[in-house]
Amino acid sequence: MKRTEITGDIQLDPPQLRLVGYHSFVNIINVLVIELERLEGELEKPDLFRSARQQLLDLIDAFREEEAQLPLMQHLNEMRLLLQANLEEHAPEATQIMKILEVAHMRIEEMIARQSQGDCWVRMSFARLRHSFELVFTVISELARDRYRITFREETPRTKPPRDEAVPVYRIILELASPDGETIHMPLVLQDVLRDLTANARKYTEPGGRIVARLEETARELILTVRDNGRGIHPEEIPRVVRFGERGSNTAPSETRGGGFGLTKAHLVTRTLGGRMWITSATEGPEGGTTVEIRVPQPPLPGQ
């Protein structure tokens, strides 16, 4: 497989740039709207959350149009609290939506931290990284409603279910490595990139596939890789799929609720941090699948 370095700048207008920066929140809002409609159907109250759904859709437009970031996060957080209060009387039917709101809360807190601190480098514990990572994909798994499930452990004879009874399983493995074996020095924004690239890999890998996400700190750089055994990208299309809203020719928009911004965001973040990004992919054979690799230089220590 050919390893292709992604070079050059991506030209985006201000609304596109905001949409890429906020696309994780846009995805969460879209899922919330869909799940609220589903809950209304189950409760046979089709207009129960009409006002909340419209406010959420209006918020998506605001993400495209408004410059003020902190007020948008605060507004979304207010919507989260309001929905949680209104959904309590509809348990257990609203359990899934409550878990989506938990993910929204986590991401809102992360974005507020980034807005207050900037995308500075911080030392994060492996436990915190793993918790936030697994929370997101646990919710994704539960929303699949038995079409597939996600596990975070390698398959062994003891964990392997009978083939004729099993729901297809994605194995999503998170590997973390650093000199002290407990924490990792990283920009806050790369936590979002790691989850987004892993979610992309899941979308374009058939159930039963395996995805390995790895974050490694060395003395000189931070290395982020996400590797899957999915359908892959035609090598000649790799430079194109990094552009805003672009996907490979072997995918269809109906397969995902996302906007096709994951690789765009990863490239923009990489360039901002002074790093380099490569994509390796094949669509056929035993080596089929895609690997995204990002290398970011460690910042100099104070006084250097």
KOLDREN-784295 format. One line per 10 residues: number of its first residue (from 1); for each residue x, y, z of N, C-alpha, C, O. Coordinates in steps of 0.05 Angstrom, whole numbers, plus 5000, padded with zeros to 4 digits. Layout:
N
NUM	X:Y:Z:X:Y:Z:X:Y:Z:X:Y:Z  ... $
% end
This chain:
304
1	5017:4976:5000:5000:5000:5000:5018:5025:5000:5039:5026:5013  5009:5045:4986:5024:5070:4984:5016:5088:5008:4993:5092:5014  5037:5100:5020:5033:5118:5042:5034:5147:5030:5054:5156:5020  5011:5161:5032:5008:5187:5019:5008:5209:5040:4991:5209:5058  5027:5227:5038:5027:5250:5056:5007:5271:5047:5006:5277:5023  4992:5281:5065:4972:5302:5059:4985:5329:5063:4992:5337:5085  4989:5343:5041:5003:5369:5042:4985:5391:5031:4963:5386:5021  4995:5415:5034:4979:5438:5024:4958:5447:5044:4951:5433:5063  4947:5470:5038:4926:5482:5055:4899:5476:5043:4896:5474:5019  4879:5474:5060:4851:5471:5052:4838:5499:5055:4838:5510:5076 $
11	4827:5509:5033:4815:5535:5033:4785:5533:5041:4770:5521:5026  4778:5544:5064:4751:5544:5073:4741:5572:5079:4757:5589:5088  4716:5577:5072:4705:5603:5080:4697:5602:5110:4696:5581:5121  4691:5625:5122:4686:5625:5151:4664:5606:5160:4668:5592:5180  4641:5605:5146:4620:5586:5155:4630:5557:5154:4624:5541:5172  4645:5550:5133:4655:5523:5131:4675:5517:5153:4675:5495:5164  4692:5536:5159:4712:5533:5180:4698:5528:5207:4707:5512:5223  4677:5544:5212:4662:5540:5237:4649:5513:5238:4648:5500:5259  4638:5504:5215:4624:5479:5215:4644:5456:5219:4637:5436:5233  4668:5457:5208:4688:5437:5213:4695:5437:5243:4697:5415:5255 $
21	4699:5460:5255:4707:5461:5283:4685:5451:5301:4691:5440:5323  4660:5454:5293:4638:5446:5311:4624:5421:5301:4602:5414:5311  4636:5406:5282:4620:5385:5270:4613:5363:5289:4593:5349:5286  4629:5359:5311:4622:5339:5331:4596:5346:5345:4579:5329:5350  4592:5372:5350:4568:5381:5363:4544:5380:5344:4522:5374:5352  4549:5387:5318:4528:5385:5298:4518:5356:5296:4494:5351:5294  4537:5337:5296:4529:5309:5295:4512:5301:5320:4492:5287:5317  4521:5310:5343:4506:5303:5367:4477:5315:5366:4458:5301:5373  4475:5340:5356:4449:5353:5354:4431:5337:5335:4407:5333:5340  4442:5330:5312:4426:5314:5292:4416:5288:5304:4393:5281:5300 $
31	4434:5274:5319:4425:5249:5332:4404:5255:5352:4384:5239:5354  4407:5276:5368:4386:5283:5388:4359:5287:5375:4339:5278:5385  4359:5302:5353:4334:5308:5339:4320:5282:5330:4296:5278:5333  4336:5264:5318:4326:5239:5308:4315:5222:5331:4294:5210:5329  4330:5221:5353:4321:5205:5376:4297:5217:5390:4280:5202:5400  4295:5243:5391:4271:5255:5402:4246:5248:5385:4225:5243:5396  4249:5249:5359:4227:5241:5341:4219:5212:5346:4196:5205:5347  4239:5195:5349:4234:5166:5354:4219:5163:5381:4199:5148:5382  4227:5177:5401:4214:5176:5427:4185:5186:5426:4168:5174:5438  4181:5207:5411:4153:5217:5408:4135:5196:5395:4112:5193:5403 $
41	4147:5181:5376:4131:5159:5364:4125:5137:5383:4102:5127:5384  4144:5129:5400:4140:5108:5419:4119:5117:5440:4103:5100:5449  4119:5142:5448:4101:5152:5468:4074:5161:5456:4055:5168:5470  4072:5160:5429:4049:5169:5414:4041:5198:5421:4018:5204:5424  4062:5214:5423:4059:5243:5428:4076:5258:5408:4098:5267:5415  4068:5260:5383:4086:5270:5361:4096:5298:5364:4115:5305:5351  4083:5314:5381:4092:5342:5384:4104:5348:5411:4108:5371:5418  4111:5327:5426:4120:5330:5454:4145:5347:5455:4148:5364:5473  4164:5342:5437:4189:5356:5438:4193:5375:5414:4216:5381:5406  4170:5384:5402:4172:5400:5378:4189:5425:5383:4207:5431:5367 $
51	4184:5439:5405:4199:5464:5411:4229:5458:5415:4246:5473:5405  4235:5437:5430:4263:5430:5435:4277:5422:5409:4300:5430:5404  4263:5407:5392:4275:5399:5366:4281:5423:5349:4302:5424:5336  4263:5442:5348:4267:5466:5332:4290:5483:5343:4306:5493:5327  4292:5485:5369:4314:5500:5381:4341:5487:5374:4361:5500:5370  4341:5460:5375:4366:5446:5368:4374:5451:5338:4397:5455:5332  4354:5450:5321:4360:5455:5292:4369:5484:5288:4386:5489:5271  4357:5502:5303:4366:5530:5301:4395:5533:5310:4410:5550:5300  4402:5517:5330:4429:5518:5340:4449:5509:5319:4472:5520:5318  4442:5489:5303:4460:5481:5281:4465:5504:5262:4488:5509:5254 $
61	4444:5519:5255:4448:5543:5238:4466:5563:5252:4482:5576:5239  4463:5566:5278:4480:5585:5293:4509:5577:5292:4527:5594:5290  4515:5551:5293:4542:5542:5291:4555:5550:5264:4579:5555:5263  4539:5551:5243:4549:5558:5217:4553:5589:5214:4571:5598:5200  4537:5604:5229:4536:5633:5223:4549:5651:5244:4557:5673:5238  4551:5642:5269:4560:5660:5291:4589:5656:5297:4600:5634:5296  4602:5678:5305:4630:5678:5312:4634:5671:5342:4653:5658:5349  4615:5680:5359:4619:5677:5388:4617:5648:5396:4595:5636:5394  4639:5636:5405:4639:5608:5411:4628:5601:5439:4612:5583:5441  4637:5615:5459:4628:5609:5486:4598:5611:5490:4586:5593:5502 $
71	4584:5632:5480:4555:5633:5482:4541:5609:5469:4521:5600:5480  4552:5599:5447:4540:5576:5434:4542:5551:5452:4523:5536:5455  4566:5548:5464:4569:5525:5483:4550:5528:5507:4539:5508:5516  4548:5552:5517:4530:5556:5540:4501:5551:5532:4486:5539:5548  4493:5559:5508:4466:5554:5499:4461:5524:5496:4440:5514:5504  4480:5510:5484:4477:5481:5481:4475:5468:5508:4460:5449:5512  4491:5477:5527:4490:5466:5554:4463:5471:5567:4453:5453:5582  4451:5495:5563:4425:5500:5574:4404:5482:5561:4386:5472:5575  4406:5476:5535:4388:5458:5522:4391:5430:5534:4372:5416:5538  4416:5422:5539:4421:5395:5551:4407:5393:5578:4394:5373:5583 $
81	4410:5413:5595:4398:5412:5622:4367:5412:5620:4354:5397:5635  4356:5427:5601:4327:5428:5598:4317:5401:5588:4296:5391:5598  4330:5389:5569:4322:5363:5560:4324:5342:5581:4306:5325:5584  4345:5342:5597:4348:5322:5619:4324:5325:5638:4313:5305:5647  4317:5350:5645:4294:5354:5663:4268:5344:5651:4252:5331:5665  4264:5349:5626:4239:5341:5613:4237:5311:5607:4215:5299:5605  4260:5298:5606:4260:5269:5599:4258:5251:5623:4252:5227:5620  4262:5261:5647:4262:5244:5671:4236:5229:5674:4236:5206:5683  4214:5242:5667:4188:5229:5671:4182:5208:5650:4162:5193:5652  4199:5206:5629:4194:5187:5607:4214:5163:5608:4216:5149:5588 $
91	4228:5160:5630:4245:5136:5633:4227:5111:5635:4205:5114:5645  4235:5087:5625:4261:5082:5614:4264:5087:5584:4285:5083:5572  4242:5095:5571:4242:5099:5542:4264:5120:5534:4274:5118:5511  4270:5138:5551:4289:5160:5544:4318:5154:5552:4335:5171:5552  4323:5129:5560:4350:5122:5570:4371:5128:5549:4392:5139:5556  4367:5121:5524:4387:5126:5503:4393:5156:5500:4416:5164:5497  4372:5172:5501:4376:5201:5497:4391:5212:5521:4408:5230:5517  4386:5202:5544:4401:5212:5568:4430:5206:5565:4447:5222:5574  4437:5183:5553:4465:5177:5549:4478:5195:5528:4501:5202:5530  4462:5202:5507:4472:5221:5487:4478:5248:5500:4498:5261:5494 $
101	4461:5255:5519:4465:5281:5533:4489:5280:5551:4502:5300:5555  4496:5256:5561:4521:5253:5576:4545:5258:5559:4564:5271:5567  4545:5247:5534:4567:5252:5515:4568:5282:5509:4589:5294:5507  4544:5294:5504:4544:5323:5498:4556:5339:5521:4572:5358:5516  4550:5332:5546:4561:5346:5569:4591:5344:5569:4605:5364:5574  4602:5320:5564:4631:5316:5564:4644:5333:5543:4664:5346:5548  4633:5333:5519:4645:5348:5497:4642:5379:5502:4660:5394:5494  4620:5387:5513:4617:5416:5519:4639:5425:5539:4651:5446:5536  4643:5408:5560:4664:5415:5579:4691:5416:5566:4707:5434:5573  4697:5398:5548:4723:5398:5534:4726:5423:5517:4747:5436:5517 $
111	4704:5431:5503:4706:5454:5486:4709:5480:5502:4725:5497:5495  4695:5482:5524:4698:5505:5542:4726:5507:5552:4738:5529:5554  4738:5484:5560:4766:5484:5569:4784:5493:5547:4803:5509:5553  4780:5485:5523:4797:5493:5500:4794:5523:5495:4813:5537:5489  4769:5533:5498:4765:5562:5493:4777:5579:5514:4786:5601:5509  4778:5569:5539:4790:5585:5561:4820:5582:5562:4834:5601:5569  4830:5559:5554:4859:5554:5556:4873:5556:5529:4898:5557:5528  4858:5556:5507:4870:5553:5481:4878:5524:5477:4875:5508:5495  4887:5518:5453:4895:5490:5447:4923:5486:5456:4941:5478:5441  4927:5491:5482:4954:5487:5494:4958:5457:5500:4939:5441:5499 $
121	4982:5450:5505:4989:5423:5512:4984:5419:5542:4992:5435:5559  4971:5396:5549:4966:5390:5577:4974:5360:5581:4977:5345:5562  4978:5353:5606:4984:5325:5612:4958:5312:5622:4947:5319:5642  4949:5292:5606:4924:5278:5612:4929:5249:5621:4948:5236:5610  4914:5240:5639:4917:5212:5649:4906:5193:5628:4886:5199:5614  4918:5169:5627:4907:5148:5610:4878:5142:5618:4861:5137:5600  4872:5142:5644:4845:5135:5653:4824:5155:5642:4803:5147:5634  4831:5180:5643:4812:5200:5632:4808:5198:5602:4786:5199:5593  4830:5193:5588:4828:5190:5559:4811:5166:5552:4794:5167:5534  4816:5144:5566:4802:5119:5560:4772:5122:5567:4755:5112:5552 $
131	4766:5135:5589:4738:5139:5597:4722:5154:5576:4701:5146:5567  4733:5177:5567:4718:5193:5548:4716:5179:5521:4696:5181:5508  4737:5165:5513:4737:5150:5488:4715:5128:5489:4699:5126:5470  4715:5112:5510:4697:5089:5511:4668:5099:5516:4649:5085:5507  4664:5121:5529:4637:5132:5532:4624:5138:5505:4601:5130:5501  4639:5151:5488:4628:5158:5462:4620:5133:5446:4598:5132:5435  4637:5113:5446:4632:5090:5429:4612:5070:5442:4600:5054:5429  4610:5071:5468:4588:5056:5482:4561:5067:5473:4543:5051:5468  4558:5093:5473:4533:5105:5464:4527:5099:5435:4505:5092:5428  4548:5100:5418:4544:5093:5389:4534:5064:5387:4517:5058:5371 $
141	4546:5047:5403:4539:5018:5402:4509:5014:5411:4495:4999:5398  4501:5028:5432:4474:5025:5442:4454:5037:5422:4431:5027:5420  4461:5058:5408:4443:5069:5388:4439:5051:5364:4419:5054:5349  4457:5032:5360:4455:5013:5338:4432:4994:5341:4422:4982:5322  4423:4990:5366:4399:4973:5372:4401:4945:5359:4384:4937:5344  4423:4932:5366:4427:4904:5359:4435:4900:5329:4436:4877:5320  4439:4921:5314:4450:4917:5287:4479:4909:5290:4490:4895:5273  4493:4919:5310:4520:4911:5317:4525:4920:5345:4509:4935:5357  4547:4911:5357:4556:4922:5382:4586:4928:5381:4599:4919:5362  4596:4942:5401:4624:4950:5401:4636:4939:5427:4625:4942:5449 $
151	4660:4928:5425:4675:4920:5448:4702:4932:5447:4712:4939:5426  4714:4935:5470:4741:4948:5472:4762:4928:5479:4784:4936:5487  4757:4903:5476:4776:4882:5482:4781:4864:5458:4763:4861:5441  4805:4853:5456:4811:4835:5435:4794:4809:5438:4787:4802:5460  4789:4797:5415:4773:4772:5416:4791:4749:5426:4814:4746:5417  4780:4733:5444:4793:4709:5454:4773:4686:5452:4749:4691:5448  4782:4661:5454:4762:4639:5454:4741:4642:5475:4718:4633:5470  4747:4654:5498:4727:4657:5519:4706:4679:5513:4683:4676:5520  4715:4699:5498:4697:4722:5493:4683:4718:5466:4665:4734:5459  4690:4699:5450:4679:4696:5423:4652:4683:5424:4650:4660:5433 $
161	4630:4696:5416:4603:4685:5417:4598:4665:5395:4612:4666:5375  4579:4647:5398:4572:4628:5376:4564:4643:5351:4549:4663:5352  4574:4634:5329:4570:4649:5303:4540:4651:5296:4532:4671:5284  4524:4631:5303:4496:4631:5295:4479:4648:5313:4456:4653:5307  4490:4658:5336:4474:4674:5354:4485:4702:5357:4471:4720:5369  4508:4707:5348:4522:4732:5355:4511:4756:5339:4505:4754:5315  4509:4779:5353:4506:4804:5340:4534:4812:5330:4553:4809:5345  4537:4822:5305:4563:4828:5295:4577:4848:5314:4565:4867:5324  4603:4844:5318:4618:4859:5337:4641:4875:5324:4656:4864:5308  4642:4901:5330:4666:4916:5323:4685:4915:5347:4677:4917:5370 $
171	4710:4910:5341:4731:4911:5362:4746:4937:5358:4761:4940:5339  4742:4955:5377:4756:4981:5377:4776:4982:5400:4768:4983:5423  4801:4981:5393:4822:4978:5413:4837:5005:5415:4846:5016:5395  4838:5016:5439:4853:5041:5444:4879:5034:5458:4880:5022:5479  4901:5042:5445:4928:5038:5455:4940:5065:5463:4939:5084:5447  4951:5066:5487:4963:5091:5497:4991:5084:5506:4995:5064:5520  5010:5101:5499:5038:5096:5506:5052:5122:5512:5048:5142:5498  5069:5122:5533:5084:5146:5540:5107:5138:5558:5107:5115:5568  5126:5156:5562:5149:5148:5579:5141:5140:5607:5153:5121:5618  5121:5153:5619:5114:5146:5647:5093:5124:5649:5087:5113:5670 $
181	5080:5117:5626:5060:5096:5625:5034:5102:5639:5017:5084:5642  5030:5127:5647:5005:5134:5661:4992:5159:5650:4968:5162:5652  5008:5177:5639:4997:5202:5628:5009:5207:5601:5029:5195:5593  4996:5226:5586:5006:5233:5560:5005:5263:5556:4985:5276:5563  5025:5274:5544:5027:5303:5539:5016:5309:5512:5026:5299:5492  4994:5325:5510:4980:5328:5485:4964:5353:5484:4957:5364:5505  4958:5364:5460:4939:5386:5458:4911:5375:5462:4904:5353:5454  4894:5391:5475:4867:5382:5481:4851:5375:5456:4836:5356:5456  4856:5389:5434:4841:5385:5409:4846:5357:5398:4828:5347:5384  4869:5345:5403:4874:5319:5391:4857:5297:5403:4854:5276:5391 $
191	4846:5301:5427:4828:5281:5438:4803:5279:5420:4793:5257:5415  4793:5302:5411:4770:5303:5393:4777:5290:5366:4761:5275:5355  4801:5296:5355:4810:5285:5330:4811:5254:5332:4803:5240:5313  4822:5244:5354:4825:5215:5358:4797:5201:5356:4794:5181:5343  4778:5213:5371:4751:5201:5370:4738:5203:5343:4725:5184:5334  4741:5226:5330:4729:5230:5304:4739:5211:5283:4724:5200:5268  4766:5208:5282:4778:5190:5263:4769:5161:5268:4766:5145:5250  4767:5153:5294:4758:5126:5300:4729:5122:5292:4721:5101:5282  4712:5143:5296:4684:5141:5288:4682:5139:5257:4666:5124:5247  4699:5153:5243:4700:5151:5214:4707:5122:5206:4694:5111:5188 $
201	4727:5111:5219:4736:5084:5213:4713:5064:5217:4709:5046:5201  4698:5068:5239:4675:5050:5244:4654:5052:5222:4643:5031:5214  4649:5076:5212:4628:5079:5192:4635:5064:5166:4617:5054:5153  4661:5063:5160:4669:5051:5134:4682:5024:5137:4697:5015:5120  4676:5011:5160:4685:4984:5165:4660:4967:5171:4643:4975:5186  4659:4944:5159:4635:4927:5163:4635:4916:5191:4656:4912:5203  4611:4911:5202:4609:4899:5229:4625:4873:5229:4624:4857:5210  4640:4869:5251:4658:4846:5252:4687:4856:5248:4706:4840:5252  4690:4881:5240:4717:4892:5235:4732:4899:5260:4721:4899:5282  4757:4907:5256:4775:4914:5279:4787:4941:5273:4797:4946:5251 $
211	4787:4959:5293:4798:4986:5291:4817:4989:5314:4810:4984:5337  4841:4999:5308:4861:5004:5329:4867:5034:5329:4877:5044:5309  4861:5048:5351:4868:5076:5354:4891:5077:5374:4890:5065:5395  4912:5092:5367:4936:5093:5383:4946:5121:5387:4947:5137:5367  4953:5128:5411:4964:5154:5417:4990:5149:5433:4990:5136:5454  5012:5158:5422:5039:5153:5433:5055:5178:5437:5058:5194:5418  5065:5182:5461:5083:5204:5466:5111:5195:5466:5118:5176:5480  5128:5209:5451:5157:5204:5452:5171:5230:5460:5158:5250:5465  5197:5229:5463:5212:5253:5471:5209:5275:5451:5211:5299:5457  5205:5268:5425:5206:5288:5404:5178:5294:5393:5174:5316:5382 $
221	5159:5276:5394:5134:5280:5381:5111:5265:5393:5115:5246:5409  5087:5272:5385:5063:5258:5392:5053:5244:5367:5050:5257:5346  5048:5218:5368:5040:5203:5345:5011:5192:5349:5006:5178:5368  4994:5199:5331:4966:5190:5332:4961:5173:5307:4966:5182:5284  4952:5149:5310:4945:5132:5287:4918:5118:5292:4911:5111:5314  4903:5116:5271:4878:5101:5271:4878:5082:5247:4880:5091:5224  4877:5056:5253:4879:5036:5232:4855:5018:5232:4846:5009:5253  4843:5013:5208:4820:4996:5206:4824:4975:5184:4843:4977:5168  4807:4955:5183:4807:4935:5162:4781:4937:5145:4770:4917:5138  4773:4962:5140:4748:4967:5126:4751:4968:5096:4769:4956:5085 $
231	4733:4982:5083:4732:4982:5054:4754:4997:5040:4760:4993:5017  4767:5015:5055:4789:5030:5044:4781:5053:5025:4758:5058:5020  4802:5067:5016:4798:5089:4998:4815:5084:4973:4838:5075:4976  4805:5088:4949:4821:5085:4925:4845:5104:4927:4841:5128:4932  4869:5094:4923:4893:5111:4927:4892:5137:4913:4902:5158:4924  4882:5138:4888:4881:5163:4873:4861:5183:4885:4862:5207:4878  4843:5174:4903:4824:5192:4915:4832:5203:4942:4819:5220:4952  4855:5194:4952:4863:5202:4979:4866:5232:4982:4855:5243:5001  4879:5246:4964:4881:5275:4967:4854:5289:4967:4850:5310:4979  4835:5278:4952:4808:5291:4949:4791:5287:4974:4777:5306:4981 $
241	4793:5264:4987:4774:5259:5010:4780:5276:5034:4765:5276:5053  4803:5289:5034:4810:5307:5056:4796:5334:5053:4794:5349:5073  4786:5340:5029:4773:5365:5025:4746:5366:5039:4734:5346:5046  4736:5391:5043:4711:5396:5057:4687:5380:5044:4681:5384:5021  4674:5363:5060:4650:5350:5051:4654:5327:5031:4634:5317:5021  4679:5320:5025:4684:5299:5005:4685:5271:5018:4694:5268:5040  4676:5251:5002:4679:5223:5011:4690:5207:4987:4690:5216:4964  4698:5183:4993:4708:5165:4972:4684:5156:4954:4661:5157:4963  4691:5148:4930:4670:5140:4911:4657:5113:4919:4636:5107:4908  4669:5098:4937:4657:5073:4946:4641:5076:4971:4636:5057:4985 $
251	4633:5101:4977:4615:5106:5000:4591:5121:4990:4590:5131:4967  4570:5123:5007:4546:5138:5001:4538:5155:5024:4541:5146:5047  4528:5180:5020:4520:5197:5042:4500:5185:5060:4499:5191:5084  4483:5167:5050:4463:5154:5067:4474:5136:5088:4460:5128:5107  4500:5129:5086:4512:5111:5105:4519:5124:5131:4525:5111:5151  4518:5150:5132:4528:5165:5156:4512:5190:5160:4503:5203:5141  4508:5198:5186:4495:5223:5192:4515:5246:5191:4507:5269:5193  4541:5240:5189:4561:5261:5189:4562:5277:5164:4548:5271:5144  4579:5297:5164:4581:5314:5140:4605:5310:5123:4609:5325:5104  4622:5291:5130:4646:5286:5114:4668:5305:5122:4684:5314:5104 $
261	4670:5313:5148:4689:5333:5156:4712:5322:5173:4730:5337:5181  4711:5296:5180:4730:5285:5198:4759:5288:5189:4776:5297:5204  4765:5280:5164:4792:5282:5154:4800:5312:5150:4823:5319:5153  4781:5328:5142:4786:5357:5138:4795:5369:5165:4816:5383:5166  4781:5363:5186:4788:5373:5212:4815:5363:5221:4832:5378:5231  4820:5337:5217:4845:5326:5225:4869:5339:5211:4889:5345:5224  4866:5345:5185:4887:5358:5170:4891:5387:5180:4914:5396:5183  4869:5401:5184:4871:5429:5193:4885:5431:5220:4902:5448:5225  4877:5413:5239:4889:5412:5265:4919:5406:5263:4936:5418:5276  4925:5386:5246:4953:5378:5243:4970:5401:5233:4992:5406:5243 $
271	4960:5416:5213:4975:5439:5202:4978:5460:5223:5000:5473:5226  4957:5465:5239:4958:5486:5260:4980:5479:5280:4993:5497:5291  4983:5454:5287:5002:5445:5307:5030:5441:5296:5048:5432:5310  5034:5446:5270:5060:5443:5258:5068:5414:5252:5091:5408:5251  5048:5397:5250:5053:5369:5246:5050:5360:5217:5047:5376:5199  5051:5334:5213:5048:5321:5186:5028:5299:5188:5025:5286:5209  5015:5293:5166:4993:5273:5165:4996:5256:5140:5002:5266:5119  4992:5230:5144:4993:5211:5122:4968:5193:5122:4956:5188:5143  4960:5184:5098:4939:5165:5096:4949:5142:5079:4960:5146:5057  4946:5117:5089:4953:5093:5075:4927:5077:5072:4913:5072:5091 $
281	4921:5068:5047:4895:5054:5044:4896:5035:5020:4911:5040:5000  4880:5015:5022:4876:4996:5000:4847:4986:5001:4836:4983:5023  4835:4981:4978:4807:4972:4977:4804:4942:4973:4782:4932:4974  4826:4928:4968:4824:4899:4963:4847:4884:4977:4867:4896:4985  4843:4858:4979:4864:4841:4989:4866:4840:5019:4851:4854:5033  4884:4824:5029:4887:4820:5058:4896:4846:5073:4892:4848:5097  4908:4865:5058:4916:4890:5070:4896:4912:5067:4902:4935:5071  4871:4905:5059:4851:4925:5055:4845:4940:5081:4846:4929:5103  4838:4966:5077:4832:4982:5100:4848:5008:5099:4862:5013:5079  4846:5025:5119:4858:5051:5119:4872:5056:5145:4863:5049:5167 $
291	4895:5070:5143:4909:5080:5166:4914:5109:5163:4925:5118:5143  4906:5125:5183:4911:5153:5184:4933:5157:5206:4930:5148:5228  4954:5171:5199:4976:5175:5217:4982:5205:5219:4985:5219:5199  4984:5215:5243:4990:5243:5249:5014:5244:5268:5014:5231:5288  5033:5261:5261:5057:5265:5278:5059:5295:5284:5061:5311:5265  5060:5301:5309:5061:5329:5318:5086:5333:5335:5089:5318:5354  5103:5352:5329:5127:5356:5346:5120:5365:5374:5102:5381:5378  5135:5355:5393:5131:5364:5421:5140:5393:5423:5161:5400:5411  5126:5410:5438:5134:5437:5441:5159:5438:5459:5164:5421:5475  5176:5459:5455:5200:5461:5472:5192:5465:5502:5172:5478:5508 $
301	5209:5455:5519:5204:5459:5548:5210:5488:5556:5225:5501:5542  5197:5498:5577:5202:5525:5586:5232:5530:5590:5246:5514:5602  5241:5553:5579:5269:5560:5582:5287:5551:5560:5310:5559:5558  5276:5533:5542:5292:5524:5519:5290:5544:5496:5302:5540:5475 $
% end
